[in-house]
Structure formats: C-alpha cells, structure tokens
C-alpha cells in the first residue's frame, strides 16, 4: 500500500501561525521534502522536530519528484514544504501532486498561511472574485504580453514581486492598467515591519521612485470597471421592431428578437409597435 503526501503550509513570517496539526504532521511522516533544507531545518529546530530532509525545488523537481514518488509507492509518508506559505501554489510542488494523482498516491493538504489570500483580505479591494497571477516574467516581452492579456480583466488581480523588481513592475502595471487604477501593496506580511499601502498604481510608482523597496511584496490590483451597456429606451426598441417588420419579419418575431438583445419587455415592445 502506498504512503501519503502531505502538503504542509508553513509560516510566511510569524512562527506562531504554524498550527498544531502541521507540527504533528512533520513529526510523524517518514521524511520531509523541502524547497530549501537550510530554511526548513530552522523551522524544525524551533519546534523540536528531528526528521530526514530531502531537497525538492524548481531546479531538481523532475529527478527529485521521481525519487519521492518511488518512496511513496513503497509505503513511506512525506510532507512537502516550501520556505514560506502553501506548497504547490505557484510552486513546483504542483508537479509532485500531479505525479501522485497519476499513480494513485493519496495527497492531503494541511492548511495554513498563504500570502496571496492574506494580502487580498487586507487590501480593501473587492474579494468576491479574484485571479492569482503569481510572479511576472523577468523577460520584458513576456511580462508585457501577460499584462496585455489582463487589460479587460474585471476580477481583482494578485501578483507576487521581489523588492529589486518592484519599480519595473509598477511602471509596467501603470502602462497596462493606467496610473489611476486602485491597488494595495502588501509587504512583509505577518512580520515585524508588515505594511499595507493602499493607493493608486501611479501613487505607488511615485512613492517607490523615492523610497527603496524592502521585503517581499504581494500586489493586489483592482480589476477593470465593468463596461456599462448603453440603455435602450422603449421608444428606441420600438423603432428597432418596426425596422425589422419592414424587412419582412412578423411583428411578434421582431418584438421577441429586440427584447432578447435589449432586455426590454417583449409584450411592451409588441404593444408599442402595434399602436404605430
């Protein structure tokens, strides 16, 4: 019988956010797959956990994933952790999860911190519908193509960004969405110097042109305002019905068609056209 892969979310700053269930899981699995074993070792030492660590990250995930899968298929259990946050979200852990799914290995999530959701919650922007866009490409052409594809996005957008790329990213966001687009810049979430700056993209670009970016950022950007369709009056709708009748359509069918694309009442359109 195969073992189980546990996706264990780790603190993004404050160690007090690590749940008792997460601690118990790390203490009981056979081994832990970590993005950076040095970072994870500090976490394990803090909670007094002694466990074998193996490396699993962007640059070795193909070979390491196969090795981990073989151990899982042999009956061992494994906890997958990243340096901070939830594994498999904008992370090569998604490939390991896919491998496990394809080979019948059970995957369980031990929930905890997620910087994107935390930032969205404190942003002050609409949270009902959102899209997570992760890190933008360092390639200028690819990055701008990505943003171009989001120009008509109406949902709130969430990006991750490193401090040394923040100014360039803000300039590109201003160009793509306009300097007046609302945004929230969340940095060092749950840490000592946590800060959320709610402003426009233009204001953010101006601020960071004079202030050195520090810490990891989550950028929450408002979506485009929904386009307002021009309201069609009953008089205008009636004129459309009459025009369709002159083209040979029956009055009843013309009223039905105009009602379908204007939202006006079919019966009112029919009655108004009938009186002409």
Backbone as CSV, one residue per row, in Angstrom:
resi,resn,N_x,N_y,N_z,CA_x,CA_y,CA_z,C_x,C_y,C_z
1,UNK,0.857,-1.206,0.000,0.000,0.000,0.000,0.885,1.245,0.000
2,UNK,0.554,2.208,-0.852,1.373,3.420,-0.954,1.164,4.325,0.246
3,UNK,2.143,5.203,0.443,2.054,6.164,1.531,1.247,7.382,1.133
4,UNK,1.381,8.457,1.917,0.606,9.680,1.697,1.542,10.873,1.584
5,UNK,1.217,11.754,0.640,1.927,13.022,0.521,1.108,14.090,1.225
6,UNK,1.716,14.770,2.188,1.054,15.861,2.910,1.613,17.198,2.430
7,UNK,0.739,18.101,2.043,1.139,19.455,1.666,0.989,20.332,2.906
8,UNK,2.105,20.686,3.509,2.075,21.389,4.793,2.439,22.856,4.596
9,UNK,1.472,23.741,4.821,1.716,25.183,4.700,2.547,25.660,5.886
10,UNK,3.592,26.432,5.593,4.495,26.923,6.634,4.292,28.429,6.845
11,UNK,4.733,28.966,7.980,4.558,30.396,8.259,5.228,31.270,7.207
12,UNK,4.615,32.415,6.920,5.220,33.369,5.989,5.978,34.459,6.749
13,UNK,6.075,34.290,8.049,6.805,35.250,8.871,6.703,34.905,10.344
14,UNK,5.494,34.959,10.871,5.267,34.724,12.295,5.153,33.230,12.575
15,UNK,6.093,32.687,13.344,6.092,31.250,13.635,4.878,30.821,14.448
16,UNK,4.224,31.784,15.090,3.026,31.469,15.857,1.863,31.044,14.986
17,UNK,1.978,31.242,13.666,0.911,30.848,12.755,0.978,29.367,12.374
18,UNK,2.028,28.665,12.804,2.161,27.243,12.463,1.224,26.444,13.361
19,UNK,0.339,25.678,12.752,-0.718,25.003,13.511,-0.206,23.754,14.226
20,UNK,-0.867,23.348,15.307,-0.505,22.090,15.987,-0.587,20.888,15.045
21,UNK,-1.565,20.882,14.141,-1.675,19.768,13.196,-0.473,19.722,12.264
22,UNK,0.001,20.904,11.834,1.168,20.950,10.954,2.400,20.410,11.680
23,UNK,2.582,20.806,12.933,3.708,20.317,13.733,3.627,18.804,13.873
24,UNK,2.436,18.299,14.194,2.247,16.859,14.365,2.545,16.105,13.065
25,UNK,2.116,16.675,11.937,2.351,16.016,10.649,3.833,15.901,10.344
26,UNK,4.581,17.002,10.540,6.018,16.968,10.276,6.734,15.984,11.199
27,UNK,6.213,15.842,12.409,6.857,14.951,13.384,6.586,13.478,13.108
28,UNK,5.512,13.185,12.375,5.113,11.787,12.201,5.400,11.204,10.819
29,UNK,5.630,12.044,9.807,5.931,11.495,8.472,7.309,10.845,8.470
30,UNK,7.564,10.047,7.436,8.859,9.374,7.340,9.959,10.333,6.893
31,UNK,9.631,11.273,6.026,10.628,12.244,5.589,9.934,13.503,5.079
32,UNK,10.719,14.587,4.937,10.192,15.885,4.523,10.914,16.345,3.270
33,UNK,10.155,16.739,2.257,10.712,17.318,1.037,10.618,18.839,1.152
34,UNK,11.757,19.513,1.052,11.802,20.944,1.336,12.391,21.733,0.178
35,UNK,11.862,22.950,-0.014,12.383,23.847,-1.052,13.836,24.198,-0.772
36,UNK,14.131,24.565,0.488,15.497,24.843,0.922,15.672,24.163,2.274
37,UNK,16.460,23.117,2.314,16.586,22.334,3.547,17.146,23.170,4.689
38,UNK,17.953,24.193,4.384,18.517,25.035,5.444,17.420,25.856,6.127
39,UNK,16.500,26.379,5.324,15.386,27.149,5.882,14.467,26.243,6.692
40,UNK,14.151,25.088,6.134,13.238,24.169,6.825,13.853,23.613,8.099
41,UNK,15.169,23.438,8.129,15.829,22.938,9.330,15.638,23.905,10.502
42,UNK,15.665,25.202,10.220,15.428,26.197,11.279,14.022,26.045,11.846
43,UNK,13.048,25.795,10.964,11.671,25.605,11.407,11.567,24.346,12.270
44,UNK,12.172,23.272,11.808,12.121,22.019,12.565,12.797,22.170,13.918
45,UNK,13.931,22.845,13.958,14.635,23.038,15.231,13.803,23.856,16.204
46,UNK,13.094,24.862,15.686,12.267,25.704,16.550,11.188,24.882,17.256
47,UNK,10.637,23.890,16.550,9.574,23.074,17.129,10.082,21.729,17.655
48,UNK,11.405,21.573,17.715,11.979,20.368,18.294,11.709,19.108,17.499
49,UNK,11.646,19.232,16.166,11.357,18.082,15.295,12.655,17.611,14.640
50,UNK,12.928,16.312,14.735,14.096,15.728,14.086,13.596,14.787,12.990
51,UNK,13.870,15.146,11.760,13.331,14.374,10.638,14.278,14.495,9.436
52,UNK,14.330,13.445,8.634,15.157,13.465,7.431,14.592,14.453,6.414
53,UNK,15.467,15.300,5.866,15.074,16.290,4.864,15.664,15.919,3.507
54,UNK,14.856,16.029,2.457,15.364,15.877,1.098,15.035,17.153,0.333
55,UNK,15.830,17.460,-0.658,15.659,18.702,-1.427,14.673,18.506,-2.571
56,UNK,13.747,19.429,-2.689,12.802,19.426,-3.810,12.513,20.878,-4.170
57,UNK,13.000,21.306,-5.345,12.825,22.709,-5.723,12.762,22.828,-7.244
58,UNK,12.677,24.051,-7.717,12.468,24.315,-9.149,13.521,23.677,-10.038
59,UNK,14.749,23.591,-9.558,15.847,23.144,-10.411,16.082,21.633,-10.377
60,UNK,15.436,20.914,-9.458,15.653,19.459,-9.398,14.349,18.676,-9.323
61,UNK,13.212,19.378,-9.548,11.932,18.749,-9.247,11.616,17.541,-10.123
62,UNK,12.213,17.443,-11.306,11.932,16.294,-12.171,12.541,15.026,-11.588
63,UNK,13.849,15.079,-11.312,14.518,13.891,-10.761,14.121,13.646,-9.314
64,UNK,14.050,14.717,-8.517,13.689,14.555,-7.110,12.252,14.062,-6.969
65,UNK,11.377,14.553,-7.853,9.975,14.126,-7.795,9.833,12.633,-8.022
66,UNK,10.601,12.096,-8.967,10.551,10.657,-9.240,11.037,9.863,-8.025
67,UNK,12.106,10.334,-7.389,12.636,9.647,-6.210,11.627,9.653,-5.064
68,UNK,10.997,10.820,-4.861,9.985,10.940,-3.794,8.801,10.032,-4.086
69,UNK,8.360,10.005,-5.354,7.237,9.151,-5.733,7.554,7.684,-5.458
70,UNK,8.772,7.251,-5.793,9.154,5.859,-5.555,9.056,5.506,-4.065
71,UNK,9.480,6.427,-3.221,9.407,6.175,-1.778,7.957,6.145,-1.298
72,UNK,7.134,7.004,-1.857,5.714,6.997,-1.504,5.054,5.683,-1.939
73,UNK,5.372,5.244,-3.153,4.805,3.991,-3.656,5.268,2.795,-2.831
74,UNK,6.428,2.941,-2.175,6.955,1.872,-1.328,6.320,1.882,0.064
75,UNK,5.456,2.876,0.309,4.730,2.894,1.580,5.142,3.973,2.553
76,UNK,6.154,4.773,2.227,6.564,5.851,3.132,5.625,7.053,3.001
77,UNK,5.591,7.876,4.037,4.808,9.111,4.002,5.766,10.291,3.925
78,UNK,5.326,11.356,3.258,6.195,12.516,3.023,5.414,13.803,3.239
79,UNK,6.062,14.783,3.846,5.497,16.128,3.960,6.255,17.039,3.005
80,UNK,5.528,17.754,2.155,6.135,18.723,1.248,5.978,20.116,1.831
81,UNK,7.088,20.849,1.959,7.037,22.212,2.495,7.820,23.153,1.582
82,UNK,7.430,24.408,1.585,8.201,25.451,0.914,8.862,26.302,1.989
83,UNK,9.649,27.281,1.567,10.281,28.169,2.548,9.234,28.938,3.334
84,UNK,8.128,29.277,2.679,7.055,30.021,3.342,5.779,29.885,2.533
85,UNK,4.674,29.599,3.203,3.390,29.544,2.526,2.959,28.145,2.131
86,UNK,1.995,28.086,1.226,1.349,26.842,0.844,2.052,26.174,-0.339
87,UNK,2.472,24.918,-0.189,3.120,24.209,-1.301,2.169,24.020,-2.478
88,UNK,2.747,23.909,-3.663,2.029,23.604,-4.913,1.238,24.779,-5.470
89,UNK,1.300,25.937,-4.833,0.660,27.139,-5.364,1.764,28.048,-5.892
90,UNK,1.805,28.228,-7.233,2.898,28.961,-7.873,4.226,28.355,-7.441
91,UNK,4.315,27.035,-7.531,5.405,26.295,-6.922,5.532,24.952,-7.637
92,UNK,6.766,24.418,-7.801,6.924,23.136,-8.491,6.262,21.957,-7.795
93,UNK,5.785,22.185,-6.570,5.046,21.133,-5.879,3.842,20.652,-6.666
94,UNK,3.326,21.489,-7.567,2.179,21.074,-8.371,2.523,19.863,-9.234
95,UNK,3.791,19.758,-9.659,4.204,18.609,-10.462,4.238,17.334,-9.635
96,UNK,4.655,17.455,-8.379,4.676,16.287,-7.499,3.253,15.827,-7.191
97,UNK,2.360,16.769,-6.986,0.958,16.423,-6.753,0.385,15.699,-7.967
98,UNK,0.714,16.193,-9.161,0.227,15.546,-10.384,0.761,14.126,-10.503
99,UNK,2.057,13.940,-10.204,2.650,12.613,-10.241,1.930,11.659,-9.295
100,UNK,1.651,12.163,-8.098,0.964,11.328,-7.113,-0.445,10.976,-7.589
101,UNK,-1.141,11.944,-8.155,-2.500,11.705,-8.637,-2.502,10.669,-9.753
102,UNK,-1.510,10.751,-10.623,-1.429,9.815,-11.744,-1.076,8.403,-11.302
103,UNK,-0.464,8.290,-10.119,-0.015,6.978,-9.649,-0.788,6.466,-8.439
104,UNK,-1.921,7.113,-8.164,-2.787,6.607,-7.111,-2.301,6.846,-5.697
105,UNK,-1.399,7.813,-5.497,-0.900,8.139,-4.163,-1.796,9.213,-3.548
106,UNK,-2.242,8.993,-2.326,-3.123,9.955,-1.661,-2.362,11.240,-1.342
107,UNK,-3.010,12.376,-1.583,-2.444,13.685,-1.270,-3.396,14.415,-0.336
108,UNK,-2.898,14.861,0.803,-3.706,15.586,1.775,-3.079,16.946,2.044
109,UNK,-3.922,17.946,2.206,-3.442,19.302,2.480,-3.607,19.636,3.961
110,UNK,-2.531,20.155,4.541,-2.579,20.654,5.919,-2.564,22.171,5.810
111,UNK,-3.718,22.818,5.902,-3.814,24.243,5.562,-3.089,25.156,6.533
112,UNK,-2.793,26.332,6.019,-2.108,27.332,6.834,-1.953,28.614,6.045
113,UNK,-0.798,29.236,6.159,-0.577,30.559,5.578,-0.526,30.530,4.055
114,UNK,-1.084,31.589,3.465,-0.977,31.839,2.028,-0.911,33.352,1.858
115,UNK,0.232,33.854,1.421,0.437,35.303,1.342,-0.581,35.975,0.438
116,UNK,-0.928,35.326,-0.672,-1.861,35.932,-1.624,-3.227,36.172,-0.985
117,UNK,-3.743,35.193,-0.255,-5.058,35.324,0.371,-5.014,36.339,1.502
118,UNK,-3.931,36.328,2.287,-3.797,37.316,3.361,-3.801,38.739,2.807
119,UNK,-3.062,38.944,1.717,-2.989,40.279,1.106,-4.342,40.692,0.556
120,UNK,-5.027,39.782,-0.102,-6.353,40.084,-0.638,-7.298,40.512,0.479
121,UNK,-7.238,39.821,1.606,-8.146,40.096,2.708,-7.957,41.499,3.281
122,UNK,-6.716,41.987,3.310,-6.453,43.307,3.908,-6.386,44.418,2.879
123,UNK,-6.559,44.092,1.602,-6.348,45.075,0.531,-7.391,46.182,0.488
124,UNK,-8.611,45.881,0.932,-9.691,46.854,0.786,-10.303,46.854,-0.598
125,UNK,-9.876,45.924,-1.456,-10.405,45.795,-2.816,-11.416,44.646,-2.858
126,UNK,-12.238,44.563,-3.903,-13.247,43.505,-3.980,-12.625,42.110,-3.870
127,UNK,-13.206,41.266,-3.025,-12.660,39.928,-2.775,-13.552,38.808,-3.293
128,UNK,-14.731,39.137,-3.802,-15.667,38.098,-4.241,-15.145,37.272,-5.396
129,UNK,-14.420,37.898,-6.314,-13.831,37.202,-7.460,-12.424,37.759,-7.659
130,UNK,-11.449,36.864,-7.787,-10.070,37.324,-7.976,-9.295,36.317,-8.815
131,UNK,-8.158,36.766,-9.342,-7.291,35.899,-10.120,-5.868,36.032,-9.599
132,UNK,-5.235,34.890,-9.356,-3.859,34.873,-8.857,-2.911,34.753,-10.039
133,UNK,-2.049,35.745,-10.229,-1.152,35.785,-11.383,0.297,35.475,-11.035
134,UNK,0.614,35.327,-9.756,1.960,34.938,-9.339,3.020,35.967,-9.700
135,UNK,4.230,35.489,-9.979,5.343,36.363,-10.369,5.289,36.634,-11.870
136,UNK,5.472,37.879,-12.262,5.584,38.213,-13.677,6.963,37.799,-14.184
137,UNK,7.040,37.467,-15.454,8.300,37.034,-16.055,9.329,38.165,-16.025
138,UNK,10.604,37.783,-15.915,11.669,38.784,-15.990,11.910,39.199,-17.435
139,UNK,11.420,38.396,-18.370,11.538,38.745,-19.781,10.539,39.857,-20.109
140,UNK,11.042,40.972,-20.604,10.215,42.156,-20.819,9.048,41.886,-21.755
141,UNK,9.314,41.203,-22.868,8.267,40.934,-23.844,7.200,40.013,-23.263
142,UNK,7.625,38.966,-22.570,6.680,38.022,-21.968,5.857,38.691,-20.879
143,UNK,6.518,39.522,-20.072,5.838,40.213,-18.980,4.747,41.142,-19.512
144,UNK,5.083,41.895,-20.546,4.104,42.835,-21.102,2.963,42.120,-21.827
145,UNK,3.270,40.976,-22.441,2.215,40.180,-23.071,1.252,39.638,-22.011
146,UNK,1.814,39.238,-20.880,0.998,38.759,-19.760,0.042,39.861,-19.299
147,UNK,0.571,41.055,-19.099,-0.267,42.168,-18.644,-1.281,42.582,-19.704
148,UNK,-0.892,42.504,-20.965,-1.813,42.837,-22.055,-3.034,41.916,-22.017
149,UNK,-2.805,40.647,-21.670,-3.904,39.684,-21.618,-4.867,39.973,-20.468
150,UNK,-4.446,40.842,-19.536,-5.270,41.147,-18.363,-5.961,42.509,-18.463
151,UNK,-5.820,43.190,-19.594,-6.353,44.555,-19.697,-7.865,44.614,-19.500
152,UNK,-8.584,43.574,-19.897,-10.035,43.567,-19.745,-10.489,42.757,-18.539
153,UNK,-9.536,42.357,-17.675,-9.876,41.557,-16.501,-10.660,42.395,-15.487
154,UNK,-11.833,41.912,-15.097,-12.669,42.642,-14.142,-12.485,42.147,-12.712
155,UNK,-11.850,40.983,-12.550,-11.614,40.470,-11.206,-10.391,41.153,-10.583
156,UNK,-10.331,41.172,-9.260,-9.151,41.663,-8.567,-7.969,40.751,-8.893
157,UNK,-6.809,41.350,-9.169,-5.627,40.591,-9.583,-4.561,40.602,-8.484
158,UNK,-3.906,39.471,-8.303,-2.893,39.334,-7.253,-1.567,38.919,-7.891
159,UNK,-0.517,39.684,-7.575,0.825,39.397,-8.092,1.799,39.285,-6.914
160,UNK,2.829,38.471,-7.084,3.955,38.447,-6.158,5.104,39.211,-6.806
161,UNK,5.906,39.880,-5.977,7.071,40.563,-6.548,8.193,40.699,-5.533
162,UNK,9.411,40.575,-6.035,10.610,40.760,-5.222,10.964,42.242,-5.181
163,UNK,11.629,42.694,-4.121,11.909,44.136,-3.984,12.744,44.713,-5.123
164,UNK,13.708,43.949,-5.655,14.586,44.510,-6.691,13.885,44.661,-8.038
165,UNK,12.687,44.060,-8.189,11.947,44.204,-9.443,10.696,45.075,-9.299
166,UNK,10.445,45.569,-8.094,9.180,46.262,-7.841,8.996,47.499,-8.708
167,UNK,10.010,48.329,-8.842,9.862,49.576,-9.601,9.525,49.302,-11.060
168,UNK,10.205,48.330,-11.653,9.928,47.983,-13.046,8.505,47.455,-13.189
169,UNK,8.100,46.629,-12.264,6.755,46.056,-12.319,5.694,47.136,-12.166
170,UNK,5.886,48.069,-11.254,4.913,49.155,-11.087,4.813,50.000,-12.349
171,UNK,5.936,50.240,-13.007,5.911,51.006,-14.257,5.103,50.264,-15.322
172,UNK,5.295,48.946,-15.397,4.557,48.146,-16.383,3.069,48.069,-16.038
173,UNK,2.755,47.987,-14.757,1.351,47.958,-14.341,0.661,49.281,-14.671
174,UNK,1.368,50.377,-14.454,0.809,51.694,-14.803,0.531,51.786,-16.296
175,UNK,1.452,51.271,-17.090,1.290,51.327,-18.540,0.119,50.450,-18.991
176,UNK,-0.028,49.293,-18.353,-1.070,48.348,-18.766,-2.456,48.761,-18.291
177,UNK,-2.554,49.237,-17.054,-3.869,49.486,-16.445,-4.167,50.960,-16.175
178,UNK,-3.162,51.820,-16.352,-3.350,53.243,-16.097,-2.951,53.594,-14.677
179,UNK,-2.407,54.791,-14.465,-1.920,55.188,-13.139,-3.014,55.388,-12.094
180,UNK,-4.278,55.494,-12.544,-5.370,55.732,-11.592,-5.992,54.444,-11.063
181,UNK,-5.511,53.286,-11.510,-6.080,52.012,-11.056,-5.746,51.800,-9.567
182,UNK,-6.750,51.425,-8.785,-6.539,51.208,-7.357,-5.706,49.958,-7.101
183,UNK,-4.909,50.006,-6.036,-4.051,48.873,-5.705,-3.737,48.879,-4.211
184,UNK,-3.259,47.736,-3.741,-2.739,47.622,-2.381,-1.400,46.906,-2.473
185,UNK,-0.365,47.502,-1.888,0.961,46.899,-1.872,1.225,46.387,-0.460
186,UNK,1.265,45.077,-0.322,1.428,44.451,0.983,2.831,43.866,1.079
187,UNK,3.572,44.253,2.090,4.938,43.748,2.219,5.174,43.195,3.620
188,UNK,6.075,42.226,3.677,6.488,41.628,4.949,5.290,41.171,5.775
189,UNK,4.337,40.518,5.128,3.130,40.078,5.815,3.454,39.179,7.003
190,UNK,2.829,39.455,8.123,2.938,38.769,9.430,4.280,39.006,10.109
191,UNK,5.173,39.800,9.499,6.484,40.046,10.098,6.477,41.362,10.875
192,UNK,7.618,41.672,11.490,7.724,42.838,12.360,7.376,44.137,11.642
193,UNK,7.816,44.271,10.380,7.607,45.519,9.639,6.502,45.373,8.595
194,UNK,5.468,44.622,8.906,4.344,44.443,7.982,3.724,45.789,7.622
195,UNK,3.416,45.965,6.347,2.839,47.226,5.881,1.918,46.967,4.694
196,UNK,0.782,47.647,4.686,-0.108,47.624,3.529,-0.327,49.059,3.075
197,UNK,0.067,49.344,1.851,-0.077,50.689,1.293,-1.207,50.655,0.267
198,UNK,-2.326,51.301,0.590,-3.488,51.345,-0.306,-3.462,52.663,-1.057
199,UNK,-3.386,52.582,-2.390,-3.208,53.782,-3.199,-3.526,53.447,-4.651
200,UNK,-3.192,54.349,-5.554,-3.286,54.043,-6.981,-1.935,53.523,-7.453
201,UNK,-1.917,52.925,-8.625,-0.650,52.455,-9.166,0.320,53.610,-9.394
202,UNK,-0.210,54.748,-9.858,0.635,55.918,-10.075,1.245,56.426,-8.786
203,UNK,0.442,56.454,-7.723,0.951,56.900,-6.418,2.013,55.934,-5.894
204,UNK,1.796,54.637,-6.120,2.779,53.642,-5.682,4.090,53.801,-6.431
205,UNK,4.012,54.021,-7.743,5.216,54.198,-8.553,5.988,55.435,-8.101
206,UNK,5.262,56.520,-7.816,5.909,57.756,-7.369,6.577,57.562,-6.008
207,UNK,5.898,56.872,-5.113,6.446,56.647,-3.764,7.730,55.831,-3.822
208,UNK,7.699,54.749,-4.603,8.867,53.881,-4.634,9.965,54.384,-5.570
209,UNK,9.701,55.435,-6.308,10.782,56.066,-7.063,11.717,56.814,-6.115
210,UNK,11.207,57.159,-4.934,11.996,57.885,-3.943,12.307,57.049,-2.703
211,UNK,11.611,55.915,-2.569,11.783,55.060,-1.389,12.248,53.681,-1.832
212,UNK,13.300,53.184,-1.242,13.833,51.874,-1.632,12.874,50.764,-1.202
213,UNK,12.442,49.903,-2.130,11.580,48.773,-1.760,12.331,47.814,-0.840
214,UNK,11.643,47.337,0.193,12.258,46.405,1.139,11.282,45.267,1.416
215,UNK,11.788,44.055,1.396,10.955,42.905,1.722,10.208,42.369,0.515
216,UNK,9.545,41.242,0.719,8.763,40.620,-0.338,7.389,41.270,-0.418
217,UNK,6.865,41.437,-1.639,5.607,42.144,-1.849,4.531,41.233,-2.449
218,UNK,3.303,41.502,-2.046,2.133,40.998,-2.759,1.388,42.224,-3.258
219,UNK,1.175,42.303,-4.557,0.475,43.433,-5.162,-0.947,43.006,-5.489
220,UNK,-1.898,43.724,-4.936,-3.309,43.452,-5.203,-3.839,44.613,-6.030
221,UNK,-4.302,44.314,-7.235,-4.689,45.362,-8.192,-6.160,45.204,-8.564
222,UNK,-6.900,46.293,-8.484,-8.320,46.253,-8.828,-8.509,45.881,-10.291
223,UNK,-9.575,45.158,-10.570,-9.909,44.835,-11.951,-10.523,46.037,-12.652
224,UNK,-10.686,45.902,-13.954,-11.309,46.965,-14.738,-12.772,47.109,-14.357
225,UNK,-13.240,48.336,-14.311,-14.655,48.562,-14.044,-15.490,47.946,-15.164
226,UNK,-16.575,47.254,-14.829,-17.419,46.657,-15.885,-17.922,47.726,-16.834
227,UNK,-17.917,47.405,-18.110,-18.431,48.348,-19.103,-19.939,48.443,-18.968
228,UNK,-20.427,49.654,-18.963,-21.865,49.869,-18.869,-22.466,49.881,-20.268
229,UNK,-23.353,48.937,-20.503,-24.038,48.909,-21.790,-25.030,50.061,-21.875
230,UNK,-25.063,50.705,-23.004,-25.995,51.821,-23.170,-27.429,51.313,-23.070
231,UNK,-28.203,51.928,-22.194,-29.590,51.516,-22.011,-30.417,51.904,-23.239
232,UNK,-31.251,50.979,-23.665,-32.128,51.224,-24.811,-33.517,51.570,-24.294
233,UNK,-34.039,52.709,-24.715,-35.370,53.123,-24.275,-36.434,52.326,-25.021
234,UNK,-37.647,52.370,-24.481,-38.765,51.683,-25.147,-38.999,52.277,-26.533
235,UNK,-38.832,53.589,-26.649,-39.021,54.256,-27.935,-38.007,53.741,-28.957
236,UNK,-36.740,53.612,-28.532,-35.698,53.121,-29.437,-35.929,51.659,-29.787
237,UNK,-36.355,50.888,-28.791,-36.636,49.486,-29.041,-37.786,49.306,-30.013
238,UNK,-38.792,50.141,-29.871,-39.947,50.072,-30.774,-39.528,50.375,-32.208
239,UNK,-38.634,51.362,-32.362,-38.137,51.702,-33.697,-37.396,50.515,-34.312
240,UNK,-36.655,49.769,-33.492,-35.954,48.582,-33.990,-36.950,47.502,-34.435
241,UNK,-38.027,47.354,-33.668,-39.061,46.373,-34.023,-39.690,46.729,-35.371
242,UNK,-40.021,48.002,-35.544,-40.644,48.444,-36.793,-39.699,48.273,-37.978
243,UNK,-38.399,48.503,-37.738,-37.418,48.335,-38.808,-37.338,46.873,-39.237
244,UNK,-37.401,45.977,-38.266,-37.371,44.544,-38.594,-38.644,44.114,-39.325
245,UNK,-39.772,44.721,-38.963,-41.024,44.385,-39.643,-40.977,44.826,-41.101
246,UNK,-40.361,45.983,-41.352,-40.231,46.471,-42.722,-39.331,45.552,-43.561
247,UNK,-38.458,44.796,-42.863,-37.581,43.870,-43.570,-38.261,42.522,-43.820
248,UNK,-39.541,42.396,-43.409,-40.287,41.186,-43.689,-40.545,40.296,-42.490
249,UNK,-40.050,40.654,-41.304,-40.264,39.837,-40.121,-41.641,40.129,-39.538
250,UNK,-42.282,39.134,-38.953,-43.570,39.382,-38.319,-43.367,40.258,-37.094
251,UNK,-44.400,40.978,-36.717,-44.304,41.876,-35.566,-43.957,41.094,-34.295
252,UNK,-44.545,39.922,-34.164,-44.309,39.097,-32.977,-42.844,38.662,-32.895
253,UNK,-42.290,38.193,-34.027,-40.894,37.752,-34.042,-39.933,38.919,-33.859
254,UNK,-40.303,40.061,-34.443,-39.449,41.246,-34.303,-39.383,41.689,-32.843
255,UNK,-40.516,41.675,-32.152,-40.556,42.064,-30.741,-39.728,41.096,-29.898
256,UNK,-39.818,39.808,-30.232,-39.047,38.805,-29.484,-37.545,39.018,-29.673
257,UNK,-37.104,39.293,-30.891,-35.676,39.468,-31.152,-35.122,40.716,-30.469
258,UNK,-35.850,41.815,-30.560,-35.378,43.054,-29.928,-35.356,42.902,-28.411
259,UNK,-36.340,42.235,-27.858,-36.376,42.011,-26.405,-35.164,41.208,-25.957
260,UNK,-34.751,40.244,-26.784,-33.640,39.365,-26.419,-32.328,40.119,-26.277
261,UNK,-32.085,41.117,-27.117,-30.785,41.800,-27.049,-30.829,43.153,-26.349
262,UNK,-32.013,43.587,-25.928,-32.095,44.862,-25.200,-32.534,44.698,-23.757
263,UNK,-33.175,43.582,-23.451,-33.691,43.390,-22.100,-35.050,44.031,-21.877
264,UNK,-35.579,44.668,-22.904,-36.910,45.267,-22.793,-37.983,44.182,-22.813
265,UNK,-39.150,44.519,-22.320,-40.262,43.570,-22.291,-40.787,43.315,-23.711
266,UNK,-40.900,42.025,-24.066,-41.410,41.669,-25.390,-42.839,42.160,-25.568
267,UNK,-43.660,42.010,-24.515,-45.063,42.424,-24.610,-45.195,43.931,-24.780
268,UNK,-44.364,44.688,-24.068,-44.413,46.149,-24.189,-43.954,46.582,-25.572
269,UNK,-42.915,45.938,-26.087,-42.451,46.267,-27.442,-43.527,45.967,-28.465
270,UNK,-44.185,44.825,-28.328,-45.220,44.429,-29.269,-46.397,45.416,-29.241
271,UNK,-46.792,45.770,-28.004,-47.925,46.700,-27.880,-47.605,48.067,-28.441
272,UNK,-46.369,48.541,-28.165,-45.973,49.877,-28.646,-45.903,49.886,-30.174
273,UNK,-45.344,48.821,-30.758,-45.227,48.759,-32.233,-46.600,48.601,-32.878
274,UNK,-47.498,47.886,-32.213,-48.821,47.645,-32.750,-49.610,48.941,-32.850
275,UNK,-49.331,49.885,-31.949,-50.041,51.153,-31.939,-49.511,52.161,-32.930
276,UNK,-48.480,51.783,-33.667,-47.888,52.732,-34.634,-48.600,52.628,-35.991
